[in-house]
């Protein structure tokens, strides 16, 4: 999947992630990755090291699989999001389609409802560009 996304498309996707962080209060980092955990494009604030790409990539596939299986086994409908809460913020993971995972890190003060709505809207926009 990521090899199918050209340089121009990656620049457009990076611009969309940058805009998400600019207009959605509390969003500190965002990334698009393959289900195998390969980073496609990511946007981090300066204080996050690039090694965060690798950490999130390694966890995404496992978290997505656990989330989908849990929702299915407990008959909660179709999978939508995995949300992990820490003392200092949230990690939100969703799949845009079967080949693209969307990850967002937020501060603790972020409005989760608004962040999720923004992610959903951006996910729809991303589908138009790939």
LUMDREN-127897 format. One record per residue (C-alpha): residue number from 0; z, x negated, y. Coordinates in steps of 0.2 Angstrom, whole numbers. Layout:
residues N
[NUM [Z X Y]]
...
END
This chain:
residues 130
[0 [0 0 0]]
[1 [5 -13 13]]
[2 [-10 -23 9]]
[3 [-21 -8 14]]
[4 [-13 -7 31]]
[5 [-23 -17 43]]
[6 [-17 -27 58]]
[7 [-21 -14 70]]
[8 [-12 -1 60]]
[9 [3 -12 59]]
[10 [4 -14 77]]
[11 [3 4 80]]
[12 [17 7 67]]
[13 [28 -7 76]]
[14 [25 2 93]]
[15 [31 18 85]]
[16 [47 10 78]]
[17 [50 2 95]]
[18 [48 19 104]]
[19 [60 27 91]]
[20 [73 14 96]]
[21 [70 16 114]]
[22 [71 35 115]]
[23 [83 39 101]]
[24 [101 34 106]]
[25 [110 24 93]]
[26 [95 18 83]]
[27 [98 -1 81]]
[28 [85 -5 68]]
[29 [70 3 59]]
[30 [58 -2 45]]
[31 [44 4 34]]
[32 [44 -3 17]]
[33 [35 0 0]]
[34 [44 8 -14]]
[35 [45 -10 -22]]
[36 [55 -16 -7]]
[37 [41 -25 1]]
[38 [43 -25 20]]
[39 [27 -17 29]]
[40 [34 -18 47]]
[41 [51 -18 55]]
[42 [59 -18 72]]
[43 [77 -26 74]]
[44 [88 -28 89]]
[45 [90 -47 93]]
[46 [108 -47 85]]
[47 [101 -43 68]]
[48 [94 -57 59]]
[49 [77 -56 50]]
[50 [86 -59 34]]
[51 [91 -40 36]]
[52 [73 -36 30]]
[53 [76 -44 13]]
[54 [93 -35 11]]
[55 [86 -18 15]]
[56 [71 -21 5]]
[57 [81 -25 -10]]
[58 [92 -10 -8]]
[59 [79 3 -4]]
[60 [71 5 -21]]
[61 [88 7 -30]]
[62 [95 19 -16]]
[63 [79 30 -16]]
[64 [79 31 -35]]
[65 [98 35 -36]]
[66 [96 48 -22]]
[67 [81 57 -30]]
[68 [89 57 -47]]
[69 [106 64 -41]]
[70 [97 78 -31]]
[71 [87 82 -46]]
[72 [101 81 -59]]
[73 [112 92 -48]]
[74 [98 104 -44]]
[75 [100 102 -25]]
[76 [81 105 -22]]
[77 [69 91 -17]]
[78 [75 74 -11]]
[79 [76 72 8]]
[80 [88 58 14]]
[81 [101 45 8]]
[82 [114 42 22]]
[83 [127 29 20]]
[84 [141 28 32]]
[85 [151 13 37]]
[86 [164 10 50]]
[87 [152 4 63]]
[88 [137 15 59]]
[89 [124 23 47]]
[90 [110 18 36]]
[91 [97 32 33]]
[92 [83 31 20]]
[93 [69 43 17]]
[94 [52 42 9]]
[95 [37 47 20]]
[96 [26 48 5]]
[97 [26 41 -13]]
[98 [21 24 -6]]
[99 [31 22 10]]
[100 [50 21 13]]
[101 [57 24 31]]
[102 [74 15 34]]
[103 [85 17 50]]
[104 [101 9 55]]
[105 [111 17 69]]
[106 [128 15 78]]
[107 [142 26 74]]
[108 [140 36 90]]
[109 [122 41 85]]
[110 [119 60 83]]
[111 [113 60 65]]
[112 [105 77 67]]
[113 [94 71 81]]
[114 [90 54 72]]
[115 [85 63 56]]
[116 [74 75 67]]
[117 [66 60 75]]
[118 [63 52 59]]
[119 [55 67 52]]
[120 [43 69 67]]
[121 [39 50 67]]
[122 [36 51 48]]
[123 [23 64 51]]
[124 [15 54 65]]
[125 [14 39 53]]
[126 [5 48 40]]
[127 [-9 51 53]]
[128 [-11 33 55]]
[129 [-12 26 37]]
END
